[in-house]
Amino acid sequence: ADYLDNGNNKMAIQQADKLLKKHKDLHCAKVLKAIGLQRTGKQDEAYALAQEVAALEPTDDNSLQALTILYREMHRPELVTKLYEAAVKKVPNSEEYHSHLFMAYARVGEYKKMQQAGMALYKIVPKNPYYFWSVMSLIMQSISAQDENLSKTMFLPLAERMVEKMVKEDKIEAEAEVELYYMILERLEKYKEALDVVRGKLGEKLTSELQSRENKCMAMYKKLHRWPECNALARRLLLKNSDDWQFYITYFDSVFQLIDESWTPPAEEEHCLEGEVHCSMEQAVSFIEERIAEEARSSRPLRGPYLARLELIRRLRLRGCNDEFKLGDPEELMFQYFKKFGDKPCCFTDLKVFVDLLPPSQYTKFIRQLLDVIPLAAAAENEVALPGDIKALQQHLCVVQLSRLLGIYHTMDKKQKLAVVRELMLRYRHGLQFGKSCLKTELQFSDYYCLLAVHLLLDLWLEGEEAAVWQCLTLLEEGLSHSPSNAQFKLLLIRIYCRLGAFEPVSELYSSLDAKHIQHDTIGYLLTRYAGSLGHYAAASQSCNFALRFFHSNQKDTSEYIIQAYKYGAFEKIPEFIAFRNRLNSSLHFAQVRTERMLLDLLLEANISTSLEESIKSMSLSPEEDDIPWKDLRDNRDLTVLFSWDPKDRDISEEHRKLSLEEETLWLRIRSLTLRLVSGLPTLAHTIQPKNSEKTAENGVSSKIDTIRALLQQLEAAVDSGKKFLEQKIQYPVLGPPPTRMAGFFSNGSCQCQTSLFYLVSDIYELDTNGLEDSAEIQERIGNSFKSLVERLTDLFNKCKGDLIEVRDGTLKTHPNLLENLVFFVETISIALWVSSYCDNVLRPFKSNLQKKKKKKKESSVAMPPVFTHFLDYVTELQTLTSNVIDHIKGLEIILTALKLEELSLKDTLLLQEEKKFTKTVQGKVQSSYHHSVQEIGELLKKRLDTIKKLKI
């Protein structure tokens, strides 16, 4: 066991063998040996050994524990349940084995059996937790039941009765048990009863979370539409803590509900269960004014009351009644707020919510008013006035962010924008002095200046100013050198490099972000969208692996979390864990990565290092199966991960999100169907059957071709939907979601090529089943397909021609679309070769039969059917075309190597000396990345050329 713990698996196996020589039936030694075998990659031997022991139904703790570990490593949790089922039968009174059995069921989600195991445990050892494990398992049955009705009429009421029994017998001990009771009543929509539980004696146990009782009461009041109680409770809690934002929202919601219902308090008795109720505007206004007056007296400044006043103004405006209640002018109030909290980084995000209270005509005046109160000092007459300390710097930064949000920078012309960029960079460099003592992991105080300058330059780039994008990269690289942990710099660099078609620097940037756990799903798209499409195949494989490793381990990890939740009685977390697991399983990104990963593996290996058939078998792919949950796909991408200070009309909107999801799903459908069509090729393989078994063989294979034809129709439909979608010509914001590869796929002709290749498969199959006699028409059709395919592929190649990087007027311009077209060309030619090898398999037997006939008849001229010449010509032309592309790529490599970037005089006088070294670095990275892409594409094509050469019937 020690050897296993230290990772020395071979020694562990040897030691186990020694032990087994002496004691042949030592179960535990066998299992430990099996663990060693499993870890050295001998899965089958390990499994056989383990089953030997399991068949004997061991009951000693060591063997059981060791087998559990082994099955977990094999990802076979269902075997653990069988193990403990047997153990419990033999030792029926063991609390330990029963609880292990319960946890084993929990791992595989067998809720019905969990319920039974829980009760069995409670009978042996009447401890409360076991009883409630059983209750929780009923709730889980209700959650997982497909039939809503069943869960409301059977599972939940049964759970409720079980808890009520404990309540009546006064056996409720722990807070978790009350939580569970509340959860059941809430799911049964018995809100009144749930409220009574929380307000009653049982509710006193709810102590672990702050305001746990109050929050639960509030939730029930809302469900019951008891607005007086909502209002009174929120009021009471705000008197205790006037900085708690959620209660302001409830307070306002309830006041306006009561006003709309014209509710009046009863004359004699109390207003409601929770005390005094406010039910008029005047009361609300004076309540907020009192909170502000109270805040002025407090020792610690609180933001809540001031923001609540702005929130109330906003709500009154929406109702069209602001004048009656003189709460003040929003502009003046925001100015006062800035004076009080402007030096806090949160000041901008606080005010951002309320800027639409300002009339646009006042924007410039408002910004000037804010600038006037910041203590800035200029060294000389015409120089920029700079802050003297961090406080002033934060205030100034806040104003700059607000200027961007109010669209003041967007209306400037090019010259003004460049002047602002200069000023922001000057402020950025000046501000670095305040962060000299910062650790490497801390951000510099002035980082946002740099980021805002880059945003301005991005505006210029989108307006057609080519040099601006290089300056963006230059400034970001400079920023990163001072603040190596700034994730915003890295994310923006990733986006810009990818847009320029340079993937090489991105891998390193992304890995330095050190994305953890769920981030592989939320921001992984930044990596996986570009790696493969820019020809970095090795990096693409790696980035898919990162993501897949996370998604696969999530399955295993979630079961562990659920087990911990049972052990510690955190019942309300269990449904959350399950929802989390489901959300990840139906993640759009997960489906995309799975599909692209398999296409990539086929591209790199099929018919190169292994046959297409073997590759598909090893991925257990089949054309009939579709494992993507199309109806439940969840878009978990974080599309706002890049900071943006843009006004609403330029920022990413809900509409953009919807469109992006639609586009991603359409593209995923096309890719997934392509993958399934390719995986169908080996199933059509030609097998020579004896005559009498024709019928059965036909049934088997003909259904295969029907599958292929059905998929082809689906692909046509998906392509049509894709084209319709692209007709909308959607432009996402530059920092919004990146568009898919769909537009390029259609416009460069890859789509037409790939579809016609799959139609060709159908024709060849027909030729295969009908034989060569009387098939002149099909043969001609196949011949024409071959011709048009070569033309289409040549067209596609022509769309890849041109310089990838060119120097124009002293500025660099990259052409990433040419790179993407090249990548599509490689993929399309690979599919063409897989289809050709299918043709080859079909035509080869025909040819050998003809030659046998020729020998029998001893005639010198048995006419060769035309399809053979068509195929040979086609293969020869494919070979020539691929050789031409390889030569073209060699040419590109030479040009890229010879491109002397240093000689570029960036005519822009904006560049300072220290910026020039970063510019060199940036351009070097882009050049090297293109070089790398072209090399990888060239290597792969050479391997493909070798496969073409083998295609000679």
N, C-alpha and C positions, 0 to 999 in steps of 0.2 A: 504494500500500500504506500510505503514511503517513496519507493521508486516512482510510482504513478504520480504522486503529488509533486515530485520534482521534475516531472516531464521525461523521466528516463524509461520510456515504455518497453524497450527491448529487454533491459535488465529485469523489469517487472515480469515479462513473459517467461524469462529463464527461471527466475525464482519460483514462479507458480508451477512450472514444469517439475522442478526438483521436489516441491512439496507433494505434487500429485503422484510422483513415483512412489513415495512412501505411503501416502494416504490416498488411495484411488478415489474415494468418494467425498473428498473435501469440497463441498459445494462452493464455499466462499472463494477458494483458490481458483476454481474454474471460472467464476465470474470475473475475478480480478484479472485473470489471463485474458478473458474476452474483452475487458475494457482496454487492455494493452493492445490487443489485435485491432479493435475498432479505431484506436488512435493512430495506429500505424497504417491505416488504410485498408485493412483486410476485413471489410464489413461482413462479407458472407460467412467467413469462418467464425467471426465473433457472434453472429446471429445464431449459427448452428449450436455453438457451445452454450449460449445463454438459454436456448430453447430446451437443451438437454436438462439443464438444472431446473428450469421453470416447470418442466413436465413432472418433476418429482414433487412439485408443490412444497417448497421449503418453508419452514416456519421459524428458522433462526434469524435473529435481527440482522446479523452481518450480511447474510446472503441477500435478504430482501432489500437492504439499503443499497448494496452494491449493484443489484439488478436494476433498481430504480435509477441510479446514476447512469448506468449503461443505456437503458431505454431512453432516457432523456437525451443523451448524446446522439442516439440514433434517430431522434425526432419521432419516437413511437410511443407517446404517452398512453395510448390505449392499451398497451401491453401491461402497464403498471396496474391498471384496474383488475385485469385477470389475475395477476399475481396476488393481490391483497384479497380478492374475492375468495381465492382458494385458502389463503392463510386464515381468514375470518371463519370459514367453515370449520377448520381444524381447531382453532382456538377461539371459540365463540365469545368468551368473556374478556377478550383483551381490548382495553380502552385504546391502547396505542395503535393496534392494527386497524380498529374501526375508524380511528380518526385519519390514519394514513389512507384508508379506502375512500373516505369522504373527500380528502384533498385530491386523490387520484381522479375521482369523478369530476371534481371542480376543474382539473386541468383540461379535461376533454369536453366540459360543458354538458354533462349528463345530469340535467337538473332533477329529473324525476327520481333517479337513483340516489342523488344527493339527499333529497328529502327523506327517502327511506333510511339511508345510512345515518342521517342526523337523528332520526327518531330511535333507531336501534341503539345508538350511542347513549341517548338520554335514558333509555331503559336500563342499560348497564350501569351508567353513572349519572344520576339525575342532577346534572349541572345546567344552569340556565343557558350558557352559550350554546350548548349542543342543541337545545330545544329551538333556539332562535336561528341556528344554522338551517334547521329544517324549514322554519318559516320563510327565511330569506330565499331558500330554494324554490318555494312556491311562488314568491314574487318573480324570480327569474323565469319560472315556467310561464308566468303571465306575460312577461316582457317578450319572451322569444316565441310565444304562440302566434301563429299566422292569423288566427281568428280573434279579432278584437273582442267579439261577443263572449267567446269562451273564457277569456282572461277576466272579464268583468263579472261573469256569472258563476264561474267555478273556482279558479285559482285564488283570486283576491279575497272573495268572501270566506273561503276556507282559512286563508292566512289570518284574516281579521278575527274569525272565531277562535283560532288557536291563541292569538295574543289576548283576546278578551278573557279567555279561561285563566290565563296567568294573572291578569289584572284583578279578576274576581277573587282569586286565591291569594292576592296580595304578594305575589312572588316576583314582581318586577324589581330588579336590583340596579341595573346599570343604565347609563344615559343612552347607550347604543340601542337598548331595547325600546326606549321611548321614541327615539329617532325612527326606528323600524315601524312602530305603530303609526306614527305620523305619516310615514311614507305610504303605508297601505291605504290609510284614509284619504290621503291626497289623490292617490291613483284611482280610488273608487269614486272620486269627486264628492266625498262626504266632508265638505269644507267646514260645515258647522261643527261636526263631531271633532274634527281635527283641531279646531279652535278651542273647543272645550278641553281637549287633552293638554294643549300647550298652556292654557290659562289655569288649568287645575293643578292638583297636587303633583301629578306626574311631571308636569312642566318644570317643577323645581329642580329636576335632575339635569335639565339642559344647561350646563354651565361651561362646557369646554370652549365654546366660541363666544367672542364678545357679542353681546346683544342677540344671542341665538334665539331667545324666546321672542323678543320684540320683532326680529326679522320674520320669524315664522307667523306671528300674529298678523303682521302687516300683509304678508303674502295672502293669508286667508281672507282678511278684510277686503283685499282687492278682488279676489275671486268671487266674494259674496256681494261685491258692489256696495259695501257698507262704508260710504264716503265719510260720514261724520266721525267714525272710529279712526279711519285712515288719517283724517286731518288732525284729530286730537292727539293721536299717538305721535305723528310726525312733529307736531308743535312741541309736545313734551320732550321729545328726543333732541330737538333743536335748542331748546332751552338748556339742556345738559351740555350739548356740544354744537356750537353754531358754525362748525366748519365741515359738517357732514353733508356732502353734496346730494347723496341719494335721497335724503329726507326733505331737502328743499324741493326736489322734483315732485315727490309724493305730496308735499304740502300744497304746491301750486296746482297740481292735477286735481286734488280733492277740492280745493277752494272753488275752482272753476266748475267742477261737476256739481257742487252744491248750489252755486249761483244759477247754473242752467236748470237745476231741478227746483229752484225757488224754495229751498229747504229753510225752515225756520226752527230755532231751538224751542223745546217745550218750555212753557212759562214757569212751572213750579219746580219740577225735579231736575236732576242732572242732565246735561246735554246728551251724554252717551256714556257707555261703559268706560271710555278712556279719559273722560273729563271734558274740559272746555273745547268748544268747536268754533273755528272762524269760518263765517259763511258769506262775507262780503268783501268787495274790493278794498274798502277803507281799512278793514281789519288787517287784510294781507299787507297793504302798504305800510300801515303803522307798525306791524310786526317786524317787517324787514328793517324799517328805520330804527326800531329799538335794538335790533341785533347789531346794527352798525354803530350805534351810540355805545353799546356795551363793548364792542370790539375796541373802540377808541380808548377805553379805560383798561383794556387787558394788557398784560406784560408782553405777550407774544403776538406779532401781527398775524391775523387770520385772513385768508383770501375769500372764504366762503360767502360772508355777508355781502361783500362788494359785488361779487359775481352774481349773487342771487338778485341784487337790485337790477343789474343789466338783464338778467333772465326774465324778471317780471316785466320790465319795459318791453322786451321782445314779445312776450305773450300778450301784453295789453295792446301792442301795435297790431298783432295778428287779429285781435278781436276788434280792431278799429276804435279803441278808446284810450288814447294815451293822455289827452289834454286835461281830463278832469283831475287826474292825480299827479300832482307836480313832483315827480320823482327826480326831475332834473334832466339836463340835456345829455344824451349818451356821449356826445363828443367830449364834453367837459368831464363827465364821469370817467371815461376811459383815460383822459389826460391825468386826472387825479390818481387813478389806479396805477398808471405808469410811474408817476412820481413816487408812489409808495412801494411798488414791487418791480420796477423796471430793471433792477440789478439781478433779478432771479431769472434763470434760464426758462422757467415756466411762464414768464409774463407773456411771451409771444403766443404760446399755445392757448393761454387763457383768453387773450383778446381776439385771437383768430376766429373764435366762434361768434363774436359779436360785431365783426367789422361791417356786416351788412346793415347795421343800424346807422352807419354814416352815409350821408348823401355823397355820390361820386364827386360832386363839384367841390366838396370840402377836403378831399384826400390830401392834396399838396399842402394846404394850410395846416391840416392836422399833423402831418409829418414835420413841418417846419416848427410848429409849436412844441413838439416833443424834443426836437434837436436843441431848441433854445435852452432847455433846462438841464442839458448834460454838461458837466464840467470838462470841456476840452480846451487844450492850450496849444497855440501854434508857436513854433520857434521863431518864425520870421513872417513878414507881411504876407507873401503870396504862397506860403506853405500850408499843407493840410494840418488842421487842428487835431491833435492826437490826445487820447485819454491818458491820465496820469496814474490810474490804478485799475485793478480788475473790475471794480464796481462800475466805473465809468465805461469801461470797455463792454461789459455785459449790456449796459443801457443802450449804448450806441448800436451794438449788434442787434438788439431787439428792434430798433428803429429801421435798420437796414432790412431785416426780415419782413417787417410790416410794409416797407416800401415795395418790396418784391410782390408781396401778397396783394397789395392794392393796385398792382399793374403799372406802377409809376415807371419802372425800368422798361416795361414792354413797349411804351410809346416812344422811346428815344430812337434817334437815328444811329447809324453805325458809329459815327465819330464820338457821340456822347457816350454810347455804350462802352467803347474802348477806354474812354477817359475814366468811367466808373470802375472798369476792371483794374486799371492801373491803381486807382485810389484804394480799392479793396485789397489789392495785393500788398500795397504799401502798409495798410493798416494791419494786414495779416502778419507781415514780417516784423512790424513794430511790436505787435502783441506777443510775439514769441518770448520776449524778455520776461514776461510775467510767469512763464511756465518753465523757466530754467530748472527749477527744482522738481519738476514733474517726473514721475517714474516712466519707464518705457511703455508701461501698460496704460498710462493715463493719457487723456486727450489734451491737446494744447487749448488754452482758452480761446485763441483766435481762429481755430480751425474753420468755423463757419464762414469767415470772410473768404477764405480760399474757395470753399464749396460754392458760395454765392457767385464769386467771380467766374467759376467754371460754368455755372448755369447760364450766365450772360453770354459767355462765349459759345455755348451750345445753341443759344438762340441765333447767334450770328451764323453758325455753321448751317443751321437749318434754312437760313435765308440765302444760302448759297456761297458763303464765305469759306472757301476750302481750307485756308491756313488756320482758321479758328480752332478746328478740331485737334490739330497738333499742339496748339497752345493749351487746350484743355488737358491733354495728356501730360504735357510738360508741368503744368501747375499742380496737377494731382500727384505726380511722382515726387515733386518737390515737397508737397504737403505730407506725403507718406514718409519721406525721409525724416521729417521732424516729429511725426506723430505715428509711429509704426503700428499702433493698434487701432487706428481709426477705420472702422468698418465701412463708413460711408465713402471714404476715399477709395477703398478697395472695390466696393460694389460698383461705383461709378466707372472706375477704370475697367472693370470686367465688362460692363455694358458697352463702353466706347470701343475697346479693343475688338470685341466681338462684331460690332457694327462695321468696323474697318476690315474684318475678315482675318484678324490675327488671333489665333487661339492659344499660341504657345505661352505668352505671359499669364494667361488666365488661370491655367492649372495651379500655378504657384500661388497666385493671389487668393484663389478660392481655398486652397488648403491652409493658407495662413489665417483665413477667417475662422478656421477650426470649427466648422459647422457641427453642431451636436444634435443627435437624436432626431427630433421631429423636423429640424431645419433641413434635413435631407429631402423632406417632402415639400417644405414651404419655399425654400430658395434653391433647391437642387436644379430647377428648370434653367437657371442662369447658365449652368454648366452643360447639361445634357442636350439643350436645344442646339448648341453650336459645335460641340466637339466633333461629332461625326460629319456634320454637313460642311465643315471646313477642312476635311481630309486628315484630321489628326486621329487616325483609327485607334492607335494604342491608348491615347488619352481617353477616347470615347469609351473604350472597353472598361477602363479603370473607373470612369465617372459613373457608368451604369452599375458597376459592381458595388461602389459606395452605397448607392441608393438601394439596390436590391438587398444588400446585406442588412440594411436597416429595416426594410419592409419584412424580410423573412424573420429577423430576430424579434420583431414586434409581436408576432404570433406567440412565440415562446414566453417573451417577457410579460405580456399581458396576463397570461395564466398565473404567473408568479405574483403579480400585483393583486390579482383577485384572491389568491390564497392568503396573502398577508392581510387583506381587508377582512377576510373571515376570521383569521386568528385574532385580530385586534378589534373586531366588532365595528369596523368602519363601514357599516352596511350601505350607507347612502352613496359611497364611492363605487360600489360594484357595478351598478348600471352605467355609471360614467365610464368605467374602464372598458366595458363591453361596447358602448357606443363609440369610444375612441378606437377600439380595434376595428370595428366595422367601417368607421370613417376612413381608416388607413387602407383597409382591404379594398375599398371601392374608390381609392384615390386615382384621379386622372393621371397623375404623374407616374404612379406605380404601373398602370396599364401601359403608358407610353414607353417607360423604360424597359419593361418586359419585352414589348414588341420590337423596339429598336435594337435591344441587345441581341435578340435571336437573329434579326436580319443582318446585324453586323457580324455575328459569328459565322453565318452562312457565307457572307461576303468574303470573310478572311480565310475560311477553311474549306468550304464545300467544293469538292473536286480539285482541291489543291493538296491539303494534307490528309483529308479523309474524303470518302465518297459522299455525295449529296445525301444518299440514303442513310448512311451511318450517322451523319451530322443530325439529320432530322430525327432519327431514332433516339440519339443520345439526349435530344431536347424533349423527348416524348411529345412531339408535335403531331397533330393529325388534322386533316382539312375539315373534318366534320365538327371538331370541337372548337367552341369559342368561349374562352374563360373570362371575357371582359364584361363586367356588370353594366351594360350600356344604360339601363334605366336608372341606376343609382349612382352614376359617376359623380364624384365629389371633386370640385376644384379647390384644392387646399393651398394653391400658390399664394404667397404673400406678394401682392402686386404693388403694395405701398412701402416695400422695404427700403426703397431709395427715397430719401427726404426730398420733399418738393415744397417750394414756397409759392407755387404758381397760383394765380387767381382761379376761382372755380371753373371758369369757362375753358381754361387751358389744362386743368388737372384731369386726372383719370376719373371717369364717371362710372356709375353703375352700369350704364349702357355699354361702355367699353368692356367691362368685365363679362357681361352677358355675351357680347359678340366674340370676345376672345375665347370663351369657353366653347361657343358653337364652332368656331374655326378649329380649335384644337381637337374637338371631338370628330369633326369631319375628316381631318387629316389622319387622326388615329384610325378611323374606319378604313380609309384607303390603305394605310400601312398594314393594318391587321389582315385585311383581305388579301393583300399582295403576299404576305407571309404564308397565309393558309393555302393560297394557290400554288406557291412554290413547294409547300410541304406535300401537295397532292401529286407532284410529278413522279416520285418513285413508286406511288401506289399503282400507277398505270403500267409499270414495267412489264415488258413482254415476256410471258413464260410459255414455253411450248407444252401444250397439254396433249395427252393421248385423245384420239378422236371421240370416244364415247363419253368423255367427261365434259364435252363442250358446254352442255347446258349449264352445269353448275358453275363452271368457270365464268361463263358469260354473265350470269347473275351477279357473281361477286364483283367482277371488274366493271360491268356496265354501270352498277350503282356508283362506282368510283368516278367514272367520267360524268355521270349526272351531277355528282357533288361539284366537280370542277366547273361544269357549265352553269350550275346554279350560283356558285361563288362569282363567276365571271359576270353574271347579270347583276349581282349585288354590287360588284365593283363599278360597273357602268353607271348604276344608279348613284353610287357614292360620288363618282367623278362629276356627274351632272349637278348634284347638290353643291359640290365644292365650287364648280364654275359659277353657279348662280350666286353663291355667297360672295365670290370675289368681284362680281359685277357691281357690288355696292361701293367698291373702292374705298375701304375703310382706312383711315389714318389713325393709329394709336398715338397718344402723346409719347415724346421721345423717351421719357422715363417709365412709360406704361409697359404693358405686356409686349414681349417681342412677337412679331408676326410669325406664323409657321412657314414651312418650306413649300407650302402648297402652290403659291403663285409661280415660283420658279419651275416646279414640277410640270405645271401645265404649259407655261410659256416656252420652255426650251424643247418641248416635244418628247420628254422622257415618258410622259403619261401615255401618249399615243403608241410609242414603241412598245411599252410594257404590255398594254392591253392587247395589241395585235399579236404579240408573242404568245399570250395565253389562248387567243383564237386559233393560232397555228397548231397548238397542242391538240385542240379539238379535231382539226382536219387530219392531222397525222394519225390520231387514234382511229378515225374513220377509215383511213387507208389501211391501217393495221387490221381492222376487223373484216374489211371487205376483200382484202387481197389485191394483187396488182392487176388481175384481169378486169377488163371493162371499167377501169378507174381513170380513164384518160382525163375526165373532167376534174376529178379531185386533184390529180397530179398537176394539172395546169394551174389549179387554184393555189396549190402549195408553192409551185414555181413562182407565181406572181407575188405571193406573200413574201417569199425569200427576197425577191427583187426590191419590193417596196420597203422591206425592213432595212436592207443595206442603205437605201436612199435616206430613210429616216435617221438611221444611226449617223450617216455622214453629215446630215443637217445638224444633228445634235452636236457633233464634233465641231462644226463650223461656229456654233454658238459658244464654244470654249476658247476660240482663238482671240488673241489680243494680249496686250501687256497687262500683267497683274498689278504692277506698280509702275506708274509713270511720273515723270517730273514735268510739271507744266508751269511756266512762269515762276520758276524757283520754288514751287510748292509741290509737295508729294500728293498724288491721288491714287488711292487703291481701288481695285475692282473686285470686290468680294464675290459679285454675282458670277464672274468667270470661274472662280474657284468652286462655287457651289455647283455650277453646270458640269465641271469636270467630275465632281464626286457623283453626280447623277449619271454621268456617262459610264463611269466604272460600274455602278450598280446595274445599269441597264444592260451593259455588255455581259455582265455576269449572268443575269437572268437569260440572256440570249444563248449563252453557252450551256446553261443547265437544260434549256429546251432543246438545244442542238444535240446534246448527248442523249436525250430521249429519242430524237429522230434517228440518231445513229443506232440506238438499240433496236428500233423498229426495222430499219432498212437492212441492217447486217444479215439477219436470217434470210430475208428475201433474196439477197444477193447470193448467199451460199447455195440456196435452193436452185437459183437459176444456173449457177455454175455446175451443179450436179447434173441438171437436165442436159446442159451443154455437153458434158462428158458422155452421158448416156446416149444422146442422139448422134454423138460424134460429128456434130455440125460445127462449122467454124463460126457461123454468125447467128447466134440467138440474139434478137434485138434487145438491147438494154432499155428498160422503160425510162422515159424522160426524167422521172423524179430523181434518179441517181445523179444525172448530170447537174440538175438544178441544185441539188444539195452540195455537190462537190464545188460548184462555182461559188455558192453562198459561203461555204467554209473558207475558200481561198480569199474571197473578198473580205470576210471578217478578219482574216489573218493580216491582210494588207492594211486594212483600216486601223487595227490595233497597233501594228508596227508604226504607222504614221503618227498615231497619238503619242506613242512612246517617244518618238523622235521629237515631236512638238514639245513634250515635257522636258526632254533633255535641253532643248533650246531655251525653255523658260528658266531652267536651273542656271544655265550659263549667264543669261541676262541678269538674273537676281544676284548672282555672285559678283558680277562685274559692276553692279550699280553702286557708284561711290556716293554715299549719302552725305559724307562730310562736306562735299563741295557745294552742297545746297546753301546758297546764301539766303537765309530767310530774310527777305527784304524788309520784313516788318520791324520797324525801329523799336517796337514795343519790347523786344527781348533784351533783358539785361544779361550781363556776362554770366551770372550764376545760373540763369535759366538755360543758357546755351548747352551746358553739359547735360542737363536733363533732356533737352530736345534730342541730342545725339543718342542718348540711351533709348529714348522712346522709338526713334526711327529705326535704330538697330534692332530693337525687339520685333518690330513689325516686319522688317526685312527678313530676319532670321525665321520668324514664324511662317511666312509664305514659303521660304526655302524648304522648311521642314515638311509643310503640307505637300508641296510638289514632289518631294522625295518619296513620301509614304505612298502617294497616289501612283507614282512611277513604279515603285517596287511591286505593288499589288498588280498593276497591269502586266508587268513582265511575267508574273506567275500565271496570269490568265492567258497570256500568249502561249505559254508552254502547253496549257490544256487544249488550246485550239489546234495546236500542231498534232495532237493525238487523234483528232477527229478525222480520220480518213477511212471511209467504208471500204 
